[in-house]
Amino acid sequence: MTHSTRARTALARLGEEDPALAVLALWCRHRDAEGGVRTHGNTILYGPSFTLLGLPEQVGLVAHHVLHVALQHSDRQAALAERLGARFDKGLFALAADSILNETLQLAGHALRRPAVLLTDLLESIDQPAKSAISALADWDTDRLAMYLHNDPQRSEKARKFGQSRGFRTDLEAGEPDGNADGRSAADWRNQLVRALEAGRKAGTGIGKFGAILADLAPPGIPWEVQLRRILAKALAQEPQVSFRRPAGRWVAMTSDAMARRAPEPVFEPGRSRDAMRPRLVVALDTSSSIDPGTLALFSSEAQGVSRRTGAEVHLLAFDEDVHVARRLDAKGPRLVDLDMRVGGGTDFAPVLAHATGLDPSLLIVLTDLDGPLGAAPAYPVLWAVPGQGSVAPPFGRVLRIGD
């Protein structure tokens, strides 16, 4: 199970105190190394400072890193970094992950090094107090909390100051965005978690007593911008069409063979070619909606990324009761979030649908809260990108719920 001489005693004690974590520890790699104690992918590295701790704190620290591995925090950190690009702050992700793990381990009765970052204290520091530790762990998973901390500069700064007040240091190294670093998939780890928690529940000790309530155990959903990327790729893909201007390769080969054999030439077969016209995407931004800067920045990068990936034309229509901005977005041009647009007011979708019709789009995406008269369905496909989890169902088009 382990090649770490430094952690051998702590791992043995963990097996006695917490059956669930003992099962998970069997799937982790344990290695002695220089530097501090940290998690890298599925490996826990134990630095020399580990031996200076008392045995209860050693056990608590091992438990902390076993959960980092089991919940695949290294790979999830890498995936979020890929989503956010330059906006990503690994310290905020690590703070979110550590606060959830520490709150969990404290409830399970494990010793923590002090001062420790706890989820309830972190939520209090960013003005989102929880009713209890249990409710906080049930409501927040690491990815959602990390995105919430990233989405507002003032909130980010409050979280950083909280971490500094607790002497917080990152103990998590990035893994691979798609996981599966050592042949074990996310599904494999979830199955192992289920078995481990069942062992803990039967024993009635450790995290098995309440592990099922942890939101961080739930398999993460597909991020909304990844769904958007797939929809755009499908909508803007150019399907080859039959063209009598060029022969099919099969016909050319058959004709060549017939000429060589002095046989009758086969009947002409048309080939296929792509439309010479570029696909066109129209993005309609409802400026009367309440859209947080983080969501708008991600939406902007995906919309303009379409131009780079597909060669499509991307047009922006900003509207409320009328269209007040109409411009083409180039791949290297300004982002939606950087444009100066008026905000507030009511919403009327008829003018923006009429304007989009004049552009003859392959797809219209409307970033809106759907609060306004929709009018008649146009001849082209419409995707409603709706922040939050509202229950409004438009009479036409497809709805993509966007948010954290």
Order of alpha helices (4+ residues) and beta strands (2+ residues): alpha-alpha-beta-beta-beta-alpha-alpha-alpha-alpha-alpha-alpha-alpha-beta-alpha-alpha-beta-alpha-beta-beta-alpha-beta-beta-alpha-beta-beta-beta
